[in-house]
């Protein structure tokens, strides 16, 4: 089983699965909301992908209504469980174009390798470094801004 969990990578939390359904599988936000409301994590993938029928867990427990969406989800879950289609490598470092302003910055980056699958979106997060309260020396990264999604064909984003 440990093999499956390593293949899931970052899809172990409920929030990550919700984002994955919307942005990687590219299903509507209301389907992603069903996964969040049902507290589905990556640990549930094996059971959910087993049966896509009207009596299966994707329909009965999560509430995915259409057969097409259940099939799409089951296929994507099986791909993640078996390691087909890994997440893209981290792209080249972000480059600020022009002079950053107090309230905004224009960013550019190189296209990431999606492992044979096209990269269609990038996830951008704002982090700040703070000193650890206990040691006073260790830097901790904390996400301080919203998660932003940029389309892959752009390669640029203004914040």
C-alpha positions as CSV (number, residue, x, y, z in Angstrom):
1,X,0.0,0.0,0.0
2,X,2.9,2.4,0.7
3,X,3.6,2.2,-3.1
4,X,0.1,3.8,-3.8
5,X,0.6,6.6,-1.2
6,X,3.9,7.6,-2.8
7,X,2.3,7.8,-6.2
8,X,-0.4,10.1,-4.9
9,X,2.2,12.7,-4.0
10,X,0.4,15.8,-2.9
11,X,-3.1,14.5,-3.1
12,X,-3.4,13.3,0.5
13,X,-5.5,16.1,2.0
14,X,-9.1,17.0,1.3
15,X,-8.2,20.5,0.1
16,X,-5.6,19.1,-2.4
17,X,-8.1,16.6,-3.8
18,X,-10.7,19.4,-4.3
19,X,-8.1,21.5,-6.2
20,X,-7.0,18.4,-8.2
21,X,-10.6,17.7,-9.3
22,X,-11.2,21.2,-10.5
23,X,-7.8,22.1,-12.0
24,X,-6.1,18.8,-13.0
25,X,-9.1,16.7,-13.9
26,X,-10.8,19.9,-15.2
27,X,-14.3,19.2,-13.9
28,X,-16.7,21.9,-12.8
29,X,-16.2,23.6,-9.4
30,X,-19.5,22.1,-8.1
31,X,-18.0,18.6,-8.6
32,X,-14.9,19.7,-6.7
33,X,-17.2,21.0,-4.0
34,X,-18.8,17.5,-3.7
35,X,-15.3,16.1,-2.9
36,X,-14.7,18.8,-0.3
37,X,-18.1,18.3,1.3
38,X,-17.6,14.6,1.5
39,X,-14.1,14.9,2.9
40,X,-12.5,12.8,0.2
41,X,-8.7,12.5,0.4
42,X,-6.2,10.6,-1.8
43,X,-6.5,7.7,0.6
44,X,-10.1,7.1,-0.7
45,X,-9.1,6.9,-4.3
46,X,-8.8,3.1,-4.5
47,X,-12.3,2.5,-3.2
48,X,-13.9,5.3,-5.2
49,X,-12.3,4.3,-8.5
50,X,-13.5,0.7,-8.2
51,X,-17.1,1.2,-9.2
52,X,-18.5,4.1,-11.4
53,X,-22.1,2.7,-11.6
54,X,-25.2,4.3,-10.0
55,X,-24.6,2.1,-6.9
56,X,-20.9,2.9,-6.6
57,X,-19.3,5.1,-4.0
58,X,-18.7,8.0,-6.4
59,X,-22.4,8.3,-6.9
60,X,-23.8,7.2,-3.6
61,X,-21.3,8.7,-1.2
62,X,-19.8,11.6,-3.1
63,X,-22.8,12.5,-5.2
64,X,-21.3,12.7,-8.7
65,X,-24.4,12.5,-10.8
66,X,-23.2,12.0,-14.4
67,X,-21.7,8.8,-15.7
68,X,-19.2,10.7,-17.8
69,X,-17.9,12.6,-14.8
70,X,-17.7,9.4,-12.7
71,X,-15.7,7.7,-15.5
72,X,-13.4,10.7,-15.9
73,X,-12.7,10.8,-12.2
74,X,-12.2,7.0,-11.9
75,X,-9.7,7.1,-14.8
76,X,-7.8,10.0,-13.3
77,X,-7.7,8.3,-9.9
78,X,-6.4,5.1,-11.4
79,X,-3.7,7.0,-13.2
80,X,-2.6,8.7,-10.0
81,X,-2.6,5.4,-8.1
82,X,-0.5,3.6,-10.7
83,X,1.9,6.5,-11.3
84,X,0.8,7.3,-14.8
85,X,1.0,11.0,-15.5
86,X,3.1,12.4,-12.7
87,X,2.7,16.0,-11.6
88,X,4.9,18.4,-13.7
89,X,8.3,19.2,-12.5
90,X,8.7,22.5,-10.7
91,X,9.2,25.1,-13.5
92,X,12.2,27.4,-13.7
93,X,12.4,30.1,-11.1
94,X,10.0,33.0,-11.4
95,X,11.4,36.1,-12.9
96,X,10.0,39.5,-12.0
97,X,9.5,41.6,-15.2
98,X,10.2,45.3,-14.6
99,X,10.3,46.8,-11.2
100,X,8.0,45.3,-8.6
101,X,5.6,47.8,-7.1
102,X,4.3,47.9,-3.5
103,X,1.0,46.3,-4.5
104,X,1.8,44.2,-7.6
105,X,4.5,42.3,-9.6
106,X,4.5,40.9,-13.1
107,X,6.0,37.4,-13.2
108,X,7.3,35.2,-16.0
109,X,8.5,31.5,-16.0
110,X,9.6,28.7,-18.3
111,X,7.1,26.0,-19.2
112,X,7.3,22.9,-17.0
113,X,7.7,19.4,-18.2
114,X,4.4,17.5,-17.6
115,X,5.9,14.1,-18.2
116,X,4.2,13.5,-21.6
117,X,1.0,15.3,-20.6
118,X,0.4,19.0,-21.4
119,X,0.7,21.4,-18.5
120,X,-2.5,23.4,-18.6
121,X,-2.3,25.5,-15.4
122,X,0.3,26.7,-12.9
123,X,-0.4,27.1,-9.2
124,X,1.1,30.2,-7.7
125,X,1.3,30.8,-3.9
126,X,2.7,33.7,-1.9
127,X,4.9,32.7,1.0
128,X,6.7,34.7,3.6
129,X,9.7,33.7,5.7
130,X,9.5,34.1,9.4
131,X,11.8,33.2,12.3
132,X,10.9,30.3,14.5
133,X,9.6,31.4,17.9
134,X,11.3,28.5,19.7
135,X,14.9,28.8,18.2
136,X,14.9,32.3,16.8
137,X,17.1,31.1,13.9
138,X,15.2,28.7,11.7
139,X,13.3,30.1,8.8
140,X,9.7,28.9,8.3
141,X,7.7,29.3,5.1
142,X,4.1,30.2,5.6
143,X,1.6,30.7,2.9
144,X,0.2,34.2,3.3
145,X,-1.7,34.8,0.1
146,X,-4.4,33.1,-1.9
147,X,-3.6,30.3,-4.3
148,X,-3.7,31.7,-7.8
149,X,-4.0,29.7,-11.0
150,X,-2.4,30.8,-14.3
151,X,-3.1,29.3,-17.6
152,X,-0.1,27.4,-19.0
153,X,-0.1,29.1,-22.4
154,X,0.5,32.5,-20.8
155,X,3.8,31.8,-19.0
156,X,3.2,35.2,-17.4
157,X,1.0,36.5,-14.6
158,X,0.4,39.8,-12.9
159,X,-0.2,39.9,-9.2
